[in-house]
Amino acid sequence: VQLQASGGGVVQAGGSLRLSCVASGRPFGDYIMGWFRQAPGKERQFVAATNWSGARIGYSDSVKGRFTISRDNAKNTVYLQMNSLKPEDTAIYYCAAIRGIWNTIPQTHETYEYWGQGTLVTVSS
């Protein structure tokens, strides 16, 4: 499956952005879709992920209550709505996918099979 992320940009602290990730190549509903981020000099960090129906969703503690992940299976697209952005949210954001049925949302980047190219989010103070 190929993943194409978009929607990054520069925003002031407290602002909002919505990231999109379009998947192609395989039936979209077979995959858990997630977002990770990586700031300069830091490891890649889990942000959020959702199963195909949206019934299972996971968020990192650092974004819970501010970010919302959703998906439109008809459009093969997963979204990340980011509100109340903080300077520490500045990073390259990657969408990722893993095939299969999972009882819990995987949160380690090594688990995910497919990756998009990343989109840069910069939050100014």
N, C-alpha and C positions, 0 to 999 in steps of 0.2 A: 504494500500500500504506500502511496506517496502522500505526503502532508505538506500543505502550503499555508504558512501562518502570515497574518497581516494585522494591521491596526495599531502598531506601536507608534510612538511619537514623544513629543516633549509636552509636559503638562505641569502646572504649578501644584504644589502641595494642597491637598484638599479636593483636587479635581478628579475627573473620571476619564477612563478610556475603555473601549471595548475591543478585545482581540478576537480574531476569527481564525479558524483553521479548517481548510477544506481538504477532505480526504478523497483519494481516487485510487482505483485499481482493484479493489475488492469490496464485497458487501460491507457497508459501513456499520451495520448493526451488529456485526460479529465482534466488534472491538470495544474494549474500554479505552476511552479517550482522556488524556490528561494534559496538564500544563506543568512545566517546570521552569525554573529561572536560574540564571547564573550571573552573579555580579563579578566584577573584576577581582581576581585573586581569590575567589571563593568557589566552593564546590557547587555542583548543580543541586538545586533544592526543589523538593516537591512543593507544588502550589495547590493544585486541585485536580480531581479526576471524577469521571462519571461512567457508570455502565451504560448499556445501550438504551435502557428504558428511563434512566434518570432516577430509578428507585434506590440505587446505591451511589452515594456521592461522598467524597472525602475532601477535606480541606486541611491545610496546614494551620497550626494555631496562629501563625503570624498574619494570616489573611482572613481568618474566620470572622464573619460578620461584615466584612468590607467587600469581598469578592464573591461573585456568583458564577458558577459554571453551568452551562446548559448546552443542549445539542438539538439539532434539527436533522433527524435521520433522513427526511425527504430531500434535504439539501446537502447531505453528507458533510455537515458543518458542525463544529463545536465552538462555543463562544466562551469568553471569559470577561465578564463585566467587572471592572475594577473601579470601586468608589473610594472616596476618602483616601486618596493616594498619599503616600509618605515618601520622603527622599530615600528611605531605606528600601523602597520597592523598586528602585532603579536597578535594572538588569536587562539581560537579553532573555526573552521569554520564548520557550520552545514548546510546541505541541508534540505529543507522543501517543503511541498506540500500542496496545497489547491485545492479542487475540484470545478469546476464550471466556469462560464463565468463572468468575471469582467470587468467593464468599465474602471477601473483604477487598476493599480497593487497595491495590498495591501502591506503595509510596516510595519505593526505591528506584532510582533511575536505571539501575542495571537490569531491572525486570522488564522494562519496555523494549519492544522490538523495533519500532519504527519512530523516526524523528523528522520533524520539519526543520527548516533552515534557521529559524529564530527571527524574532522581531524585537527591536530595541525599544525599551520604555525608559524614559528619563523623567524623573520627578524633581523639579527644582524647588528649593526652599524659599 
